[in-house]
Amino acid sequence: MADSDNIDSRLSRVYKQNGDKRDLFDDWAQTYDHDLVNEMGYVADVEACRQFETLVSDRQARILDAGCGTGLVGSRLKKAGYNNIFGSDYSEKMLEQAKATGAYLALEQHDLTQPVITDQPYDAAIAVGVFAFSLPSAEHLVNITCSLKTGGIAMVTVNGKAWRQVDWESKLEGFNQAYPHTRLVNVRTIEYLRTDGIDGRLLTLRRVG
Ligand SMILES: C[S@@+](CC[C@H](N)C(=O)[O-])C[C@H]1O[C@@H](n2cnc3c(N)ncnc32)[C@H](O)[C@@H]1O
């Protein structure tokens, strides 16, 4: 089987498996960066970080990279001058890779289907490549925003294929009424996986109380 077939089948297993996919991500950790960036043309991290920089100008901001994976986002943000970056992921093997980047002040194992608990709320959060077809889903967005200071923002990507297939638009209908402490303030289309021409959505959420 060609390399690209292996990668495609790995990606579709990730997409198709409902519920906890921790084992799949544990198994993928070693080759994830190469497979996703070089083979699949993953640019969601580039796009999200670019927008993040326009909204969060304070390089001392306390930032949570939720579902940090191998640390692509943290590394990119560190390169852009941010130096107060924390990461979380539910895959231990992914966290090991993220630690090796040296971009994070601390990393912790956390499942985003549960609220992020922190003594010191974050100024901003970012979650790239984490929200797609199954879990975590739209109702779990507030598990990230609950960790923010009032006024803090979270930028979250959603895979564009999933956006259409599981109808994220209707999942997000009434979101601001359902969660009065969080405002969905913007949804923009971004490039996501270039090789297969898959776009994505970048959601901007704000903690309001
Ligand atoms: C496609 S990777 C994206 C990683 C990184 N943010 C990036 O842009 O390269 C998805 C990551 O989300 C993590 N993840 C998936 N579901 C999760 C959940 N329920 N709680 C925490 N992490 C989760 C996986 O372990 C994996 O590291």
The ligand as a Gaussian input file, in Angstrom:
#p B3LYP/6-31G(d) Opt

LIG

0 1
 C       -5.873000      16.399000      14.323000
 S       -5.057000      16.518000      15.889000
 C       -4.708000      18.283000      16.019000
 C       -3.568000      18.564000      16.938000
 C       -3.041000      19.987000      16.926000
 N       -3.979000      20.904000      17.545000
 C       -2.703000      20.426000      15.535000
 O       -3.305000      21.376000      15.014000
 O       -1.799000      19.804000      14.940000
 C       -6.372000      16.347000      17.051000
 C       -5.889000      16.278000      18.473000
 O       -7.011000      16.377000      19.320000
 C       -6.870000      15.440000      20.358000
 N       -8.223000      15.114000      20.819000
 C       -9.210000      14.517000      20.124000
 N      -10.304000      14.401000      20.891000
 C       -9.982000      14.931000      22.112000
 C      -10.696000      15.089000      23.322000
 N      -11.950000      14.661000      23.481000
 N      -10.063000      15.683000      24.369000
 C       -8.791000      16.106000      24.236000
 N       -8.057000      15.965000      23.112000
 C       -8.659000      15.392000      22.051000
 C       -6.121000      14.259000      19.764000
 O       -5.475000      13.465000      20.733000
 C       -5.163000      14.974000      18.819000
 O       -3.953000      15.256000      19.443000

